[in-house]
Amino acid sequence: MTGRLTSPWILGTFLPSSSEFSTSSPSPATCVCRSHFRAPKNLKFVLHDALDSSGFNTAYAREARAGFCSQIQNLSDIERETSIIINRGVDLGKTALYIAAEDDSLISHSSVPLPVDAFIDRLDDLSMEFSSRYSSSFRSSPDNFLECLERFMYVDKGFRRTNSRNQLEQRAVYLHSVLTHRVGSISMLSLIYSEILKMLRLWGLINFDVELSSPNDSYSRPKGYLKQKSRESDQKHIMTTESLLLKVALILRDLKYAFWPFQLDQSRSLFLRAAEAANCSDSSPDIDKSGLEVASAKAARHRLERGVWTSVRFGDIRRALSACERLIILEADSMELRDYGVLLYHCGFYKESLQYLNLYQDTQKSSMMKQLPDTLMKLEEEAAVEKLMIRLNLILMEDEMTRPSSIASSLYNNTDPW
């Protein structure tokens, strides 16, 4: 990145830093129904530097991001295949708490960071309370032990599952909030279950291997069972560290979905909603839009032009960008490069937007996903990418990267949450 950039979302100038985020290499054996990709080691992200240039202190956000990266980098290719109960290289509880800590620092304006260590202690306290209350279970059969553990979690402590796709239930995907309110997504309940088992194993209270099953339905809860009793038909449900990291990716996607600035037309992908707001999407002419959709689209565009950073029902650009950046660090899906690129376009970071869209196209050319048949939505998405890139190239050629004078709001200085 060269030079100074101004953004309609950010009051002031953007000065790129020398910080870099490197990611761990994916294991070819763990590719599953997703566009797993290898992110370049010299990728630079925009959010923290842009907020710094606006006068927002990002020290706590950067600290949380560094903690998140350190946990992801600890994941070796061998460890990705091991059970989450056996693997000690990655602290998945801390990983989830670092996600919560960064988002908390972006929205709370608190003078202190989210106490990650205090919530880690809460996890340890759960293990200690179980070992005290159900000490006799350690001398019984493994099956009885697991029954006691599930009774402790779901009856005694009252943890229950909820669907977290609804923005009103966003606290269900933040671990510190789940520990406080006892309501969480399947990923969060799996994390808590696995952390209790991990600590009991480290304390030498159990000496057998436990697999954790993550059901695919919308109502069942995570369950543990003896590894020796697993059947071939159970393998798709057994959660290795890699599969639980996929759950972390789902958590981040839930956050991206909840805070995406363009919430209209739920039948379209997040990218197409953003592309349509930029007039880069080919909307079918024979589809009539309701008056509510037209009015809502105009309102969303007006908010963007004013630089309003968040809304009760219409997203939060900071947390959407943050989720995209961490998904790229996870190397979860090459489409995250595209989604991040279109957000950068709306923020006025044209050169960076083009860089990420180019990288997306490069990864698509070498991706297994290219072998899949193109759907109508995918074709529309690719056409929108091409249109957006043509526009970005024209903007850069004409040196029109300046912020319109009518836009004077910022991510930080606008204090109204609507």
N, C-alpha and C positions, 0 to 999 in steps of 0.2 A: 504494500500500500504506500502510495506516495502522495505528498502534498497534504493540504488541509481540505477537509470536507465539511460542509454544513448540512444539516438535516432538518426537515420540517418537523421532526419529532423532538429535536434537541436544540436547545438554545445555546449557541456558542459554537466553537470549532472542535473538530475531532483530531486528536494527535495520536497516531498509532504508536503502540509500545513495542518493545522487543520481546515480550513474553510469548511463549509458544506452548502449545499443548500437544503432547505426543500420545498416541494410543497404542494399546496392545495389539498384536497381530492376531487375526482370527484364525481359528483352527479349521482347516478344510473339512474335517470330519464332523463339525458341528453345524454345518449349514443346513437350515431347515426352512422351508416355505417362506423365505424372506430374502431380500436383496442384500445379503451380507457383503460388506465392501471393506477395503483397506483404505483408511483415511491417511492422506499425506501428513508427515510429521511436522511440517512447517505451517500448518493451518493457523490462521489468526482469526480471532473472533472480535466482534464489534461492541457488544453490549457494555462491558465494564468500562472500556476506554471512553465510550460515548457518554456514559453517565458521569464519569470523572470530569469530562470537559464541561458538563452542565453544572458542576458544583456539588454533585452527589458523592458522598464518601462511600466507596465500594470496598473498603478494606475487609469488612466482614464477609461480603459476597465473594471476594477473591479467595479469602481463607477457606470458605466452605467449598468453593470450586476446586481448589488445590487438594483438599481432603478427598473429594469425590474422585478426582483424577488418580490420586495415589492408590485408592482402593481398586479402581479398574485396572491400573497397570500391574497390580499384584497378581492378576489372573493369568497364569501361564496356560499354555495350550493343554498341558496334562491335567491341570487342576479343573479345567472346564468340563472334563468328563467325570469328575468324582462327585460323590454324593455331597450334598450341602452339609451333612452332619460330620463327614470325614474331613472336608476341606477346611483348613485353618488359614489359608493364604489371603482370603478376602473376608473382611468383616462386613457382612451384608447389612447388619443393623446400622453400622456407622455410615455405610453408603446411602441408605435411605434417609438417615438423619442429616447428612450433608446436603442432600437435595432439599429437604425442608428448611435447613438453615440458610441456604442461599436465597430461596424464595422469601423467607421471612425478612431477611435483611433488605430485600428490594422493596418491600411494601410497608414494613412496620415503622420505618424511620426511628428505630430504637437505638439508644446509645450503647446498648450491650448486645452481643450476639446471642443467638439461640443456644442454650446450654446443652450442647451435644453430649458431653460427658455425663451430665445429670440424667439424661434420658437413657444413656447406656446403663447407668446405675439402676434405673427403673427396671430395665430388662433383667439385670442380674438379680434384683430383688424378687422378681417373679420366680426365678430358678431357686433362690434360697427359700422362699415361702413354700414352694411345692415340696422341696426336699424335707422341710420341717413338718408340713402337714401330712404328707404321704410317705413318710420314711419307711413304713412297712412294705411299700410297693417295690422297694429295691431288693427285697428278699423273696419276692413272689415271682411268678412267671412273667416273661416279657409282655405277653398279651395283657395280663392284668395291669402291669405297669403303664402300658399305653392307654388302657381304659381309664386309669386314674388321672393320667395327664390330660386327657380330653375332658374329663369331668372337671378338673381344676380350671382349665381354660374357658370352657364354654358354659359351665354351670356356676362354679364358685366365683370366678372373676368376671363372668358375664360378657366375654368377648362374643360379638356376633358379626355376621357378614352383611354387607350392603353392596349395592351396585353403585359405582363411583363415577359413571359416565355423566350423571347429572351434575351441573356446576354447583348446585346447592349442597351436594354431598362431597365437595372437593376435599374436605378435611379427612375423609375416609382413605385418602391416598398419601397423607402426610403421617409418618410414623409417630411423631411426638403427639399429634392429635389423637391418633388411635389409642396410644397408651393412656391418654387422659380420658377419652370419652368411651372407650371400649367398643367402638363401631369402626369396622375397617373392611377394605377390599380383600379379595382372596389372596392377593400378593402380600398385603400387610399381615394378615393372619398367618400365612405361611412363614413369613420372616420371624414373627414372634415365636411360633411353635419351634422353628429350627434353632433359634437362639437359646431357648430353654434346654433343648436336647444337647446342644453344643456344650453349654456350661456343665450340665450333669455328666457328660462324657469327660470333659477336662478335669472335673473333680474326682473322677474315678468311681462314680456312683453307679454307672451302668457300663457293661463291658460287651455289649452286643451292638451290631449295626442296625440302624433304623432307616428305612426309606420313607419319604414323605410324599403322599399322593395329593396332587392338586386336581380336583374334579373340574370337568369342563362345563358342568351345568351352572345354573344361576342361583342355586340355593344350598348345595352341599358345602361342608367345611373341610379344611385340610385334615388329613388323618395320617397317622404313622403306623407302620407295620414292619415286622422283621424282614430284613433284606433276604434272608434265606427262603422266605415264603413268597417272594415275588415270582410272578409267572410271566411268561413271554407277553401275554396280553396286557400286563400291567406296565410294561416298559414305557409306553407313551405317556403314562401318568406320573412316573417316577421323576422327581425333581433333582437334577444335578445342579451344580453351581451355575453352569451355563444356562440351563433352563430357567433358573430363578433370576438370572440377570436379564433374560428375556422378559420376565415379569417386571423388572425394574424399567425396562424399555416401555412396557405397557403403562406403567405408572407415569412416566414422562409423557407418553402420548396422550394419556388422559388429561394431564395438566395442559398440554399444548391445545388439545381440543377445547378444554374449558375456557382458556384465556385467549383463544384465537380472535383477532379483532373483527372478523367477518363471520357473523353467526347465522346469517340468513341462508335459506335453501339447504336444509340438512341432507338432501339427497345427493348433493354434490360434494366433492372432496374439498378439504381445506384449501388446497392450492387453487382449485378452480374458483372458489369464492373470492380469493385474493386477486386472482387474475382478472375476474370479471370487474372487480372494483377498479382495476387499472385499465379497463377497456381492452383487455388482451384475450378475452374468451369469446368464442363463437357461440353465442346463445342462439338456440333454434328460434327462427322467426315465427313459427306457428305455435309457440308456447306462450300463452297469455299469463302475464304476471298480475297478481292481485294488487289492489291499491296499497295494502299493508306492506307487501314485499317492496314495492317501488318506494314508498315513504321510508321504510326502514333502511333501504339501500342508500337513499339520499342522506338520511340521518347519519349513517355510518361514515359515509364519505365526508360529511361536514365535520364530524368529530376528528377524522384523520387530518383534515386541512387545518383544524385548530390545534392539533397536537395533543388532544385529550388522551391521557395515557391509560386510563382504565374506565370501566363501566361495570355496574352491578350485573348487567346481563350481556354486555357486548365486549367482553375480553379485557386483557391487560397485555399491552405490547411487550412490556419488560419480561413478564413471566413466560410469554409465548417464545420470545427470543431465547431466553435462558433454557427452556425445555429443548428447543431445536439444537442449541449448541451442545448440550449434554448428550443428546441422542447421536449427534455426529461423533462425539468422543467415544460413545459406546460402539460406534460402527454398526448401528442397528439396521439401517436401511439407507440405501443411496438416495431415496426420495426425500430424506431429511435435508440433503444438500439443496434440493430444489425448493422445498418449503422455506428453508432459511433464506435462500436467495430472493424469493418474492417478498418476504418481510423486509429484507434490507432495501429492496426497491422502494417500498412504501415509506421507509425511513429516510430515503434520500441518499443512501450509500450505494451509488450507481456502480462504481468500479468494483466494489466488493460483491455486489449482487451479481454482476456479470461473471466474476471469478468463480463463484459457487455454482452458477448455472452451467458454466463450461465444465466444471469438475463433475457435475451431475451427468452431463451428456457423455463425458469420457467414461465414467463408470458404467453407464447404461450400455455402451458399445461392447464392453467386455463382460457384461453381466449375464448370468444364466436366465435372468428374467426376459432377455431379448428372445429367447427360444419359445416363450409362451405366446399364445395367440393374442393379438391386440384387441382389446375391448373398445367399445365406442367411447367410454370415458377416458381410457388411456390415450386414444388417438386425439381426443380433444385436449387433453393435458399436454401432449407433445406439441400440438399446434400452438397452444398458448405459450409454451416455453420458447418456441421459435419466434413468435411475435414479440415477446418480452425482450429477448436477446437482440433482435433487430432494433427495437426502440432504444435499448441501453447503448448499443454501438453508436447509434446516431447521436444520442445525448453526449457520449464521451467524445465523439469526433467534433462536435460543435462546442465542446467545452461549456456545457450548460449544467454544471453540477452545483450551481448556487441555489440557495433557498429563496423561494418567492418572498418578497418583502411583506406580503400580507399575512404571512404565517409567523407568529411570534410566541407560540407556546412551546413547552418542552416536556420531556418525560418527568422531570423533577419539579419544575417550578409551578406546574398546574396542580393545585392541592385539592381540587374537587374530584371526588371519585365517580362522577357521572358526566 
